[in-house]
Amino acid sequence: MKPFYKNFLYVVLLLSIFGACACKYPGGKKYTSPKGYDFTKPDKFNMPSSLLEISGIAFYKGNSDTVYSIQDEDGKLFRQGWDVKKQHNMKFAPKGDYEDLAIFHERVFVLKSNGSIYSFPFSEAVKEESDQVKERKKLLPKGEYEGMYADPETSKLYVLCKSCPQDKKTKQLTGYVFDYNAAADSLSGPAIFSVDLNQIKALNPKLKASLSPSALAKNPATKEWYILSSTNKLLLVADASWKITAVHRLSSTTFNQPEGIAFDNNLNLFISNEGDEINDGNIIKFRYLPAKKK
């Protein structure tokens, strides 16, 4: 056998051995999907350059034909048809660190990383700039915030700490919930809740009891909370009382930098990823897969 072919076969054999070892290696990462979804079958929608740093996504009344989004540098609300790169945008604030987005009761809410919350009428989304923006400062204690969810059924607005002083040196994550009065356009509260992060390690001993949430959503069918973390590359599922019931590791191949999450009316799950020098920002759609009847 010629030396070239000997070397080629030797390389193939080594790769096969290493590949087999990697699959069986006990410390290797295992990626799973939440019930009703298959994270190995993504439907990817690449963003234009203006949304390289896409940070939050939302739908109007659960209709995913049009995607509303923000990015974490410009104070703009973007809108575009699904799988249509061309975007339109409306300026609502100067440059800043804007992290999450929610739409309910005909108003748009935007969370800034320092805890300030901006809101304006949804009807303003078609304009170039809004003059009806309300900025609510100091609603939340000093800290860093990235995850927000607006519940249209209960008229409550939820915000999760990403990094807050009271959570340091503890194994818990603090969250805040406001009651929204649509008629008066007012937020009251907040009430405080917490997530026990020890549950992460209890469900997967290989993981640490820590989390830096980047986005939050509620499954409209099961009422479970989906807590996304870009830093930890995790998706947590929690019940109505915030008890963590499932922990899913996210593959960096699919989820470059997961920063936003939302469900549509058909229970499809959408996760947005910030881009980088190599990858475009994107939104990935995972179709809802109903359980097969036995």
DRENKEDO-286527 format. One line per 3 residues: number of its first residue (from 1); their letters; for each residue y, z, x of N, C-alpha, C, O. Coordinates in pm, whole numbers. Layout:
REM DRENKEDO-286527
NUM	A	Y:Z:X:Y:Z:X:Y:Z:X:Y:Z:X  ... .
This chain:
REM DRENKEDO-286527
1	MKP	-120:0:86:0:0:0:124:0:89:131:73:188  222:-81:53:344:-91:133:422:39:129:419:110:28  494:73:239:572:198:245:668:214:129:686:325:79 .
4	FYK	732:105:85:830:114:-25:764:169:-151:817:258:-217  646:113:-184:578:154:-306:524:296:-294:522:370:-392  480:333:-173:434:470:-150:547:569:-176:529:669:-244 .
7	NFL	663:539:-120:779:627:-139:821:634:-284:856:740:-335  817:519:-352:856:514:-494:763:601:-578:809:678:-662  634:588:-555:536:667:-632:552:816:-601:535:900:-689 .
10	YVV	584:846:-476:602:986:-436:721:1048:-510:713:1162:-558  831:972:-520:950:1021:-591:921:1041:-739:958:1142:-797  852:943:-800:817:953:-942:731:1076:-967:750:1147:-1065 .
13	LLL	634:1101:-877:546:1216:-891:624:1347:-883:601:1438:-961  716:1355:-788:798:1476:-773:884:1500:-896:893:1613:-944  946:1394:-947:1029:1409:-1067:948:1455:-1185:995:1535:-1266 .
16	SIF	826:1405:-1197:739:1445:-1308:704:1592:-1298:703:1664:-1398  675:1637:-1175:639:1778:-1155:756:1868:-1186:742:1968:-1257  875:1832:-1132:993:1915:-1156:1031:1916:-1302:1073:2019:-1356 .
19	GAC	1015:1801:-1368:1046:1794:-1511:957:1885:-1591:1002:1954:-1682  827:1884:-1557:732:1970:-1628:763:2116:-1604:754:2198:-1695  799:2148:-1479:831:2288:-1447:954:2334:-1523:958:2446:-1573 .
22	ACK	1053:2247:-1531:1177:2285:-1599:1152:2316:-1744:1213:2407:-1800  1060:2240:-1807:1032:2263:-1949:961:2395:-1971:980:2460:-2073  879:2434:-1874:798:2554:-1890:862:2677:-1826:815:2789:-1846 .
25	YPG	968:2656:-1751:1030:2768:-1680:1082:2870:-1780:1163:2834:-1866  1038:2998:-1771:1074:3098:-1872:1223:3124:-1883:1271:3168:-1987  1296:3097:-1775:1440:3122:-1779:1520:3003:-1829:1642:3011:-1843 .
28	GKK	1451:2891:-1858:1519:2771:-1906:1581:2793:-2042:1529:2869:-2124  1692:2725:-2067:1762:2742:-2194:1690:2666:-2306:1641:2555:-2286  1685:2728:-2421:1628:2666:-2539:1738:2646:-2641:1808:2740:-2678 .
31	YTS	1754:2522:-2687:1859:2491:-2783:1799:2479:-2923:1699:2410:-2943  1861:2545:-3017:1812:2543:-3155:1924:2501:-3250:2040:2492:-3211  1887:2475:-3373:1983:2433:-3476:1977:2529:-3594:1871:2583:-3624 .
34	PKG	2090:2550:-3661:2088:2635:-3781:2009:2568:-3892:1994:2446:-3895  1959:2648:-3983:1878:2597:-4093:1955:2492:-4173:2069:2515:-4214  1891:2377:-4194:1953:2270:-4270:2022:2165:-4186:2079:2070:-4240 .
37	YDF	2016:2180:-4052:2085:2086:-3963:1998:2056:-3841:1914:2137:-3802  2020:1941:-3782:1947:1902:-3661:2049:1862:-3555:2107:1753:-3561  2070:1951:-3458:2171:1927:-3355:2127:1820:-3254:2205:1785:-3165 .
40	TKP	2005:1769:-3266:1962:1661:-3177:1998:1524:-3235:1974:1421:-3172  2057:1523:-3356:2093:1396:-3420:2241:1396:-3460:2275:1400:-3578  2328:1391:-3359:2473:1393:-3387:2528:1257:-3426:2481:1153:-3379 .
43	DKF	2627:1257:-3512:2703:1137:-3547:2842:1158:-3488:2925:1229:-3545  2867:1096:-3373:2988:1124:-3296:3103:1030:-3331:3087:909:-3341  3220:1091:-3348:3345:1018:-3375:3441:1051:-3261:3496:1161:-3256 .
46	NMP	3461:956:-3169:3549:979:-3056:3696:972:-3098:3736:886:-3176  3774:1063:-3044:3915:1074:-3078:4002:984:-2990:3961:948:-2880  4121:948:-3038:4217:876:-2953:4271:971:-2845:4249:1092:-2852 .
49	SSL	4341:917:-2748:4391:999:-2637:4485:1110:-2684:4493:1215:-2620  4556:1088:-2794:4647:1190:-2846:4574:1314:-2894:4635:1420:-2910  4443:1303:-2916:4362:1417:-2960:4256:1453:-2856:4148:1500:-2891 .
52	LEI	4288:1429:-2730:4197:1469:-2622:4169:1619:-2631:4056:1663:-2611  4273:1696:-2660:4258:1842:-2666:4253:1891:-2810:4317:1990:-2844  4177:1822:-2893:4161:1862:-3032:4107:2005:-3039:4011:2040:-2970 .
55	SGI	4170:2086:-3123:4133:2228:-3124:4088:2280:-3260:4011:2376:-3265  4132:2221:-3368:4093:2269:-3500:4084:2155:-3598:4159:2058:-3589  3990:2166:-3694:3973:2061:-3795:3963:2123:-3934:3924:2239:-3949 .
58	AFY	3998:2044:-4035:3988:2091:-4174:3985:1971:-4267:4023:1860:-4230  3939:1996:-4389:3937:1893:-4493:4015:1943:-4614:4024:2063:-4639  4072:1850:-4686:4142:1884:-4810:4041:1888:-4923:3983:1786:-4960 .
61	KGN	4022:2006:-4979:3926:2029:-5087:3786:1978:-5052:3713:1929:-5139  3750:1990:-4925:3615:1955:-4881:3586:1807:-4870:3471:1769:-4850  3688:1722:-4884:3668:1577:-4877:3677:1531:-4732:3785:1533:-4672 .
64	SDT	3564:1489:-4675:3561:1451:-4534:3594:1305:-4508:3580:1258:-4395  3638:1232:-4610:3683:1094:-4588:3806:1092:-4498:3826:998:-4420  3888:1196:-4508:4005:1212:-4422:3993:1342:-4344:3968:1448:-4401 .
67	VYS	4013:1331:-4214:4005:1449:-4126:4147:1493:-4090:4230:1410:-4051  4174:1621:-4104:4301:1680:-4061:4271:1764:-3937:4172:1837:-3933  4356:1753:-3837:4329:1824:-3712:4458:1862:-3640:4566:1812:-3671 .
70	IQD	4442:1950:-3544:4551:1987:-3454:4498:1979:-3312:4377:1976:-3290  4589:1977:-3216:4549:1991:-3077:4634:2100:-3015:4744:2130:-3062  4581:2159:-2907:4639:2287:-2863:4763:2278:-2774:4793:2372:-2700 .
73	EDG	4835:2167:-2781:4960:2159:-2706:5079:2118:-2793:5189:2171:-2777  5056:2026:-2884:5165:1977:-2969:5161:2042:-3107:5053:2061:-3164  5278:2074:-3159:5286:2130:-3294:5285:2019:-3397:5383:1998:-3468 .
76	KLF	5172:1949:-3405:5159:1836:-3498:5030:1847:-3578:4927:1892:-3528  5039:1806:-3704:4920:1793:-3788:4880:1646:-3786:4959:1559:-3822  4757:1619:-3744:4706:1482:-3738:4617:1455:-3859:4552:1545:-3912 .
79	RQG	4615:1329:-3900:4524:1289:-4007:4471:1149:-3977:4544:1064:-3925  4346:1126:-4010:4285:995:-3988:4160:982:-4074:4097:1082:-4110  4125:858:-4107:4002:834:-4180:3883:861:-4090:3892:846:-3969 .
82	WDV	3772:902:-4150:3653:928:-4069:3610:801:-3996:3597:694:-4056  3589:815:-3867:3547:706:-3779:3656:599:-3763:3626:486:-3724  3780:635:-3791:3894:545:-3769:3983:609:-3663:4042:714:-3686 .
85	KKQ	3992:545:-3547:4066:606:-3436:4216:620:-3461:4278:716:-3416  4272:524:-3533:4416:529:-3556:4451:656:-3633:4390:687:-3735  4551:728:-3581:4590:854:-3645:4737:851:-3685:4817:776:-3629 .
88	HNM	4771:934:-3783:4910:958:-3822:4935:1106:-3799:4843:1187:-3809  5058:1142:-3770:5084:1284:-3745:5219:1327:-3800:5311:1246:-3816  5228:1455:-3826:5349:1516:-3879:5383:1638:-3793:5300:1725:-3771 .
91	KFA	5507:1642:-3744:5549:1753:-3660:5587:1874:-3746:5665:1862:-3840  5528:1990:-3711:5562:2112:-3785:5621:2221:-3696:5675:2320:-3747  5611:2204:-3563:5662:2307:-3471:5674:2247:-3331:5617:2141:-3304 .
94	PKG	5748:2314:-3242:5757:2265:-3104:5624:2282:-3031:5528:2336:-3087  5620:2237:-2907:5497:2250:-2828:5455:2397:-2819:5539:2486:-2812  5325:2420:-2820:5272:2555:-2813:5121:2552:-2809:5061:2444:-2801 .
97	DYE	5060:2667:-2815:4914:2678:-2806:4857:2699:-2946:4839:2813:-2990  4828:2590:-3015:4780:2597:-3154:4629:2582:-3156:4574:2489:-3095  4560:2672:-3225:4416:2683:-3208:4331:2649:-3329:4224:2590:-3313 .
100	DLA	4373:2684:-3449:4287:2655:-3564:4370:2616:-3686:4490:2638:-3692  4299:2557:-3781:4363:2493:-3895:4285:2523:-4022:4162:2526:-4021  4357:2546:-4133:4291:2568:-4263:4380:2512:-4373:4502:2511:-4362 .
103	IFH	4316:2464:-4479:4390:2410:-4594:4334:2470:-4722:4215:2456:-4750  4419:2536:-4799:4379:2579:-4933:4502:2607:-5017:4611:2630:-4965  4483:2605:-5150:4594:2628:-5245:4715:2541:-5214:4829:2586:-5220 .
106	ERV	4687:2415:-5179:4792:2315:-5154:4884:2351:-5037:4998:2305:-5031  4834:2433:-4946:4913:2465:-4826:4826:2451:-4702:4704:2470:-4706  4892:2417:-4592:4827:2405:-4463:4864:2528:-4380:4980:2568:-4375 .
109	FVL	4764:2588:-4317:4786:2704:-4230:4740:2669:-4089:4633:2611:-4070  4822:2704:-3991:4791:2678:-3850:4802:2809:-3773:4902:2880:-3784  4699:2839:-3696:4696:2962:-3616:4737:2933:-3472:4682:2844:-3407 .
112	KSN	4834:3008:-3424:4875:3000:-3284:4799:3107:-3206:4761:3210:-3262  4777:3084:-3078:4693:3175:-3000:4748:3318:-2993:4672:3412:-2971  4879:3334:-3010:4939:3469:-3005:4930:3542:-3139:4977:3655:-3151 .
115	GSI	4870:3478:-3239:4854:3542:-3370:4956:3500:-3474:4943:3538:-3590  5056:3424:-3435:5151:3373:-3535:5081:3270:-3624:4995:3195:-3578  5118:3270:-3752:5058:3176:-3846:5168:3090:-3909:5263:3143:-3967 .
118	YSF	5154:2960:-3897:5248:2865:-3957:5188:2812:-4087:5066:2795:-4097  5273:2787:-4185:5224:2726:-4309:5330:2634:-4367:5450:2653:-4346  5284:2535:-4440:5374:2440:-4507:5297:2372:-4619:5173:2372:-4618 .
121	PFS	5367:2313:-4716:5299:2246:-4827:5213:2130:-4778:5253:2056:-4687  5096:2114:-4837:5008:2005:-4798:5075:1869:-4820:5047:1774:-4747  5161:1860:-4917:5231:1735:-4947:5318:1687:-4831:5354:1570:-4824 .
124	EAV	5352:1777:-4739:5434:1742:-4623:5355:1663:-4519:5414:1605:-4428  5223:1661:-4531:5138:1598:-4430:5167:1450:-4409:5138:1396:-4302  5223:1385:-4508:5248:1240:-4498:5384:1209:-4435:5417:1092:-4412 .
127	KEE	5463:1311:-4406:5595:1290:-4348:5588:1286:-4196:5484:1314:-4138  5698:1250:-4133:5705:1251:-3987:5731:1391:-3935:5684:1428:-3827  5806:1469:-4011:5837:1606:-3972:5866:1687:-4098:5926:1637:-4193 .
130	SDQ	5822:1812:-4097:5842:1897:-4214:5960:1992:-4193:5979:2047:-4084  6039:2009:-4299:6148:2107:-4295:6115:2225:-4388:6204:2302:-4424  5987:2237:-4425:5946:2345:-4514:5840:2435:-4449:5752:2488:-4516 .
133	VKE	5851:2450:-4318:5753:2529:-4243:5793:2676:-4243:5909:2711:-4219  5695:2760:-4269:5717:2904:-4262:5635:2959:-4145:5514:2938:-4138  5702:3029:-4054:5632:3091:-3942:5623:3242:-3966:5725:3309:-3984 .
136	RKK	5502:3292:-3966:5480:3435:-3985:5442:3497:-3851:5334:3470:-3797  5532:3580:-3799:5508:3645:-3671:5464:3790:-3691:5494:3852:-3793  5394:3841:-3593:5354:3982:-3588:5272:4026:-3710:5274:4143:-3747 .
139	LLP	5201:3932:-3769:5107:3969:-3875:4986:4039:-3815:4922:4123:-3878  4957:4001:-3691:4838:4051:-3622:4878:4130:-3498:4984:4104:-3440  4795:4225:-3455:4823:4300:-3333:4823:4207:-3211:4773:4095:-3217 .
142	KGE	4879:4254:-3103:4883:4176:-2980:4742:4140:-2937:4653:4225:-2934  4723:4014:-2904:4591:3968:-2863:4588:3816:-2857:4690:3750:-2875  4469:3762:-2834:4450:3617:-2831:4357:3580:-2946:4251:3640:-2963 .
145	YEG	4398:3479:-3023:4324:3441:-3144:4298:3290:-3145:4384:3211:-3107  4178:3252:-3190:4146:3109:-3199:4075:3071:-3328:4078:2954:-3366  4012:3166:-3396:3933:3132:-3514:3998:3177:-3644:4039:3292:-3657 .
148	MYA	4008:3085:-3741:4068:3117:-3871:3994:3040:-3980:3952:2926:-3960  3980:3104:-4097:3917:3037:-4211:3987:3078:-4340:4016:3196:-4360  4014:2981:-4426:4076:3008:-4556:3972:2986:-4666:3915:2878:-4677 .
151	DPE	3948:3090:-4746:3847:3084:-4851:3913:3055:-4986:3981:3142:-5040  3896:2935:-5041:3962:2900:-5167:3909:2978:-5287:3980:2995:-5386  3785:3027:-5279:3726:3099:-5391:3783:3240:-5405:3799:3290:-5517 .
154	TSK	3815:3303:-5292:3863:3441:-5295:4010:3453:-5260:4067:3562:-5269  4073:3343:-5221:4214:3341:-5178:4237:3437:-5060:4339:3505:-5053  4141:3439:-4970:4152:3523:-4851:4159:3437:-4726:4097:3331:-4717 .
157	LYV	4236:3485:-4629:4251:3417:-4501:4195:3508:-4391:4240:3621:-4374  4097:3457:-4318:4028:3535:-4215:4070:3490:-4076:4086:3370:-4051  4090:3586:-3986:4123:3555:-3847:4037:3642:-3756:4024:3763:-3778 .
160	LCK	3979:3580:-3653:3896:3653:-3557:3966:3664:-3422:4030:3570:-3376  3953:3780:-3360:4002:3797:-3223:3918:3711:-3128:3797:3700:-3145  3983:3653:-3031:3911:3595:-2918:3907:3696:-2805:3804:3720:-2743 .
163	SCP	4023:3756:-2780:4034:3860:-2679:4145:3955:-2722:4263:3922:-2713  4107:4074:-2768:4203:4173:-2816:4182:4305:-2742:4069:4342:-2713  4292:4376:-2712:4283:4500:-2634:4184:4602:-2690:4112:4667:-2614 .
166	QDK	4179:4616:-2823:4092:4718:-2882:3943:4688:-2865:3860:4777:-2880  3911:4562:-2834:3770:4525:-2819:3720:4534:-2675:3600:4525:-2649  3813:4552:-2581:3772:4561:-2441:3688:4686:-2418:3717:4793:-2472 .
169	KTK	3585:4671:-2337:3492:4779:-2305:3414:4826:-2428:3359:4936:-2429  3410:4742:-2530:3327:4772:-2647:3234:4653:-2668:3251:4547:-2607  3138:4670:-2754:3046:4562:-2789:3073:4518:-2932:2981:4498:-3011 .
172	QLT	3202:4504:-2963:3236:4461:-3098:3349:4359:-3094:3423:4347:-2996  3360:4287:-3204:3462:4185:-3220:3540:4218:-3347:3481:4234:-3454  3672:4228:-3335:3754:4264:-3450:3804:4140:-3524:3839:4039:-3464 .
175	GYV	3806:4152:-3656:3858:4045:-3740:3953:4101:-3844:3951:4221:-3874  4036:4015:-3899:4136:4056:-3998:4130:3964:-4119:4106:3843:-4105  4151:4021:-4237:4148:3940:-4358:4271:3969:-4443:4302:4084:-4473 .
178	FDY	4341:3862:-4480:4462:3871:-4562:4434:3820:-4703:4352:3730:-4723  4502:3879:-4799:4500:3827:-4936:4619:3733:-4952:4732:3768:-4918  4592:3614:-5002:4699:3515:-5019:4736:3501:-5166:4650:3475:-5250 .
181	NAA	4864:3519:-5195:4918:3498:-5329:4984:3361:-5331:5093:3343:-5277  4917:3264:-5393:4966:3127:-5391:5098:3112:-5466:5185:3036:-5423  5114:3184:-5577:5237:3172:-5656:5358:3218:-5577:5466:3158:-5586 .
184	ADS	5341:3325:-5500:5452:3379:-5421:5450:3329:-5276:5542:3357:-5199  5346:3255:-5241:5326:3211:-5103:5340:3329:-5007:5419:3325:-4913  5261:3433:-5032:5269:3553:-4949:5131:3598:-4904:5031:3580:-4974 .
187	LSG	5128:3657:-4786:5005:3714:-4730:5020:3865:-4728:5121:3917:-4678  4922:3937:-4779:4925:4083:-4776:4803:4134:-4699:4699:4069:-4693  4819:4253:-4641:4714:4309:-4557:4766:4320:-4414:4887:4331:-4394 .
190	PAI	4677:4316:-4316:4538:4276:-4331:4442:4394:-4341:4472:4505:-4297  4326:4368:-4401:4213:4459:-4391:4141:4425:-4261:4151:4313:-4212  4069:4521:-4207:4003:4501:-4077:3851:4506:-4095:3799:4588:-4170 .
193	FSV	3783:4417:-4025:3636:4422:-4021:3593:4403:-3875:3674:4366:-3791  3467:4427:-3847:3419:4411:-3710:3279:4349:-3708:3202:4362:-3804  3249:4283:-3599:3118:4222:-3578:3053:4294:-3461:3110:4302:-3353 .
196	DLN	2932:4346:-3483:2858:4417:-3379:2792:4316:-3287:2697:4248:-3327  2842:4304:-3165:2791:4204:-3072:2659:4244:-3008:2594:4161:-2943  2617:4369:-3025:2484:4409:-2976:2375:4329:-3046:2264:4314:-2994 .
199	QIK	2408:4276:-3163:2310:4198:-3238:2275:4068:-3166:2166:4013:-3186  2365:4018:-3082:2337:3896:-3006:2220:3921:-2912:2124:3844:-2909  2230:4028:-2836:2125:4061:-2740:1995:4099:-2809:1886:4073:-2758 .
202	ALN	2006:4161:-2926:1886:4198:-3002:1810:4074:-3047:1687:4073:-3051  1884:3969:-3081:1820:3844:-3126:1776:3757:-3009:1679:3681:-3021  1846:3768:-2896:1810:3691:-2777:1839:3776:-2654:1953:3779:-2607 .
205	PKL	1738:3846:-2601:1758:3936:-2487:1816:3869:-2362:1866:3938:-2274  1809:3737:-2354:1861:3667:-2237:2014:3654:-2240:2075:3618:-2139  2074:3684:-2355:2218:3670:-2370:2289:3804:-2359:2228:3909:-2381 .
208	KAS	2417:3800:-2326:2498:3921:-2318:2557:3954:-2454:2575:3867:-2539  2587:4082:-2473:2649:4127:-2599:2800:4107:-2591:2876:4203:-2594  2841:3981:-2579:2984:3949:-2571:3008:3813:-2635:2917:3731:-2645 .
211	LSP	3131:3791:-2678:3163:3665:-2744:3313:3640:-2742:3393:3732:-2761  3351:3514:-2720:3491:3472:-2729:3498:3359:-2831:3485:3242:-2795  3519:3392:-2960:3516:3291:-3065:3627:3186:-3052:3740:3217:-3014 .
214	SAL	3592:3062:-3083:3690:2954:-3081:3715:2896:-3219:3814:2826:-3240  3626:2924:-3316:3645:2871:-3451:3555:2946:-3549:3458:3012:-3511  3591:2935:-3677:3521:3010:-3782:3513:2925:-3909:3609:2857:-3944 .
217	AKN	3398:2930:-3976:3383:2860:-4105:3280:2934:-4189:3200:3013:-4137  3282:2908:-4318:3183:2966:-4409:3101:2854:-4473:3156:2757:-4525  2970:2869:-4467:2882:2773:-4532:2900:2787:-4683:2870:2893:-4738 .
220	PAT	2948:2684:-4752:2979:2698:-4895:2858:2721:-4983:2873:2768:-5096  2739:2689:-4935:2618:2708:-5015:2557:2846:-4994:2526:2916:-5091  2539:2886:-4869:2473:3013:-4838:2569:3130:-4826:2528:3246:-4829 .
223	KEW	2700:3099:-4813:2806:3199:-4792:2792:3269:-4657:2851:3375:-4636  2716:3210:-4567:2703:3266:-4432:2822:3223:-4347:2881:3116:-4367  2856:3309:-4252:2964:3279:-4158:2908:3206:-4036:2804:3245:-3982 .
226	YIL	2977:3102:-3994:2944:3030:-3873:3055:3057:-3772:3170:3017:-3791  3019:3125:-3665:3115:3164:-3561:3086:3082:-3435:2978:3093:-3377  3181:3000:-3395:3163:2909:-3282:3231:2965:-3158:3340:3022:-3166 .
229	SST	3165:2950:-3043:3226:2994:-2918:3212:2885:-2812:3101:2850:-2772  3326:2832:-2768:3325:2731:-2663:3292:2794:-2528:3213:2738:-2451  3350:2909:-2500:3327:2977:-2372:3181:3012:-2353:3125:2990:-2245 .
232	NKL	3119:3066:-2456:2980:3110:-2448:2880:3000:-2482:2760:3018:-2464  2929:2885:-2532:2842:2776:-2578:2739:2829:-2678:2618:2808:-2663  2791:2898:-2781:2705:2957:-2883:2757:2927:-3023:2877:2908:-3044 .
235	LLV	2664:2922:-3117:2698:2922:-3259:2622:3039:-3321:2499:3042:-3321  2697:3135:-3375:2636:3250:-3441:2641:3229:-3591:2736:3173:-3644  2538:3276:-3659:2536:3277:-3805:2532:3423:-3847:2449:3500:-3799 .
238	ADA	2622:3461:-3939:2629:3600:-3986:2627:3601:-4138:2669:3506:-4203  2577:3712:-4194:2573:3722:-4340:2710:3765:-4394:2806:3777:-4318  2716:3789:-4523:2845:3821:-4587:2907:3949:-4535:3028:3967:-4544 .
241	SWK	2825:4038:-4480:2876:4165:-4425:2895:4157:-4273:2911:4260:-4207  2894:4037:-4219:2918:4010:-4077:2806:4057:-3985:2828:4077:-3866  2687:4075:-4039:2571:4105:-3955:2517:3973:-3901:2487:3881:-3978 .
244	ITA	2505:3964:-3769:2457:3841:-3707:2308:3824:-3736:2228:3913:-3707  2271:3711:-3792:2132:3686:-3829:2066:3577:-3744:1944:3566:-3742  2147:3498:-3674:2091:3392:-3589:2188:3359:-3478:2310:3364:-3495 .
247	VHR	2132:3325:-3362:2211:3287:-3245:2158:3153:-3195:2039:3140:-3166  2245:3054:-3185:2204:2921:-3140:2280:2882:-3014:2403:2875:-3015  2207:2858:-2908:2269:2806:-2787:2304:2659:-2807:2230:2585:-2872 .
250	LSS	2417:2618:-2751:2463:2481:-2767:2453:2406:-2635:2497:2455:-2531  2395:2288:-2640:2381:2206:-2520:2516:2146:-2481:2586:2089:-2565  2551:2160:-2355:2679:2105:-2308:2677:1952:-2308:2782:1888:-2300 .
253	TTF	2560:1893:-2316:2549:1748:-2324:2607:1697:-2456:2674:1594:-2460  2581:1771:-2563:2633:1735:-2695:2768:1799:-2722:2859:1736:-2777  2779:1926:-2683:2900:2003:-2713:2978:2027:-2584:2957:2127:-2515 .
256	NQP	3069:1936:-2554:3145:1947:-2429:3232:2072:-2427:3225:2150:-2332  3311:2091:-2529:3396:2210:-2541:3423:2232:-2690:3529:2194:-2739  3329:2294:-2761:3341:2309:-2906:3454:2404:-2947:3451:2523:-2915 .
259	EGI	3553:2349:-3018:3673:2426:-3051:3702:2434:-3201:3783:2517:-3243  3638:2350:-3282:3666:2350:-3426:3540:2332:-3507:3443:2272:-3460  3540:2385:-3630:3421:2375:-3715:3463:2371:-3862:3557:2438:-3902 .
262	AFD	3391:2291:-3941:3421:2281:-4084:3301:2223:-4159:3219:2152:-4101  3292:2255:-4287:3192:2196:-4377:3264:2107:-4478:3380:2131:-4511  3193:2005:-4527:3250:1927:-4637:3177:1961:-4767:3090:2048:-4770 .
265	NNL	3214:1893:-4874:3156:1922:-5006:3007:1893:-5014:2938:1948:-5100  2957:1807:-4926:2815:1773:-4925:2735:1859:-4829:2620:1830:-4799  2799:1966:-4781:2738:2063:-4688:2713:2006:-4549:2645:2069:-4468 .
268	NLF	2769:1888:-4520:2761:1837:-4383:2846:1926:-4293:2950:1976:-4334  2800:1944:-4170:2867:2032:-4074:2937:1947:-3968:2880:1852:-3914  3062:1982:-3939:3142:1908:-3842:3188:2004:-3732:3237:2114:-3761 .
271	ISN	3173:1962:-3607:3219:2042:-3493:3302:1952:-3401:3257:1846:-3360  3424:1996:-3371:3511:1917:-3282:3500:1970:-3140:3484:2090:-3117  3510:1878:-3044:3501:1911:-2902:3623:1860:-2827:3660:1743:-2840 .
274	EGD	3682:1946:-2750:3792:1905:-2663:3736:1817:-2553:3624:1839:-2506  3813:1717:-2509:3768:1628:-2403:3813:1676:-2266:3868:1785:-2250  3787:1593:-2166:3827:1623:-2028:3851:1492:-1954:3872:1388:-2016 .
277	EIN	3846:1497:-1821:3874:1377:-1742:3770:1268:-1765:3797:1149:-1744  3650:1308:-1808:3541:1212:-1825:3515:1180:-1972:3494:1064:-2008  3516:1282:-2055:3480:1266:-2196:3601:1264:-2288:3698:1337:-2267 .
280	DGN	3595:1180:-2392:3697:1182:-2497:3679:1308:-2581:3570:1364:-2589  3788:1350:-2645:3771:1450:-2749:3689:1386:-2861:3692:1264:-2877  3618:1467:-2939:3539:1408:-3046:3517:1506:-3160:3541:1626:-3148 .
283	IIK	3470:1452:-3271:3421:1533:-3382:3278:1487:-3407:3252:1367:-3421  3187:1581:-3413:3047:1548:-3435:3006:1592:-3575:3031:1705:-3617  2943:1501:-3646:2895:1529:-3781:2744:1549:-3780:2670:1470:-3722 .
286	FRY	2700:1658:-3844:2557:1683:-3861:2528:1684:-4011:2576:1770:-4085  2450:1588:-4052:2420:1576:-4195:2335:1692:-4243:2245:1740:-4174  2365:1737:-4363:2286:1844:-4423:2148:1791:-4459:2135:1685:-4521 .
289	LPA	2045:1865:-4421:1907:1826:-4445:1843:1929:-4538:1799:2034:-4492  1836:1901:-4667:1776:1996:-4761:1631:2024:-4725:1560:1937:-4675  1589:2146:-4750:1450:2183:-4722:1357:2100:-4809:1381:2080:-4928 .
292	KKK	1250:2052:-4747:1154:1971:-4822:1074:2058:-4917:1028:2167:-4881  1057:2008:-5038:979:2083:-5137:831:2077:-5101:778:1972:-5066  768:2193:-5110:625:2199:-5077:540:2146:-5192:418:2143:-5183 .
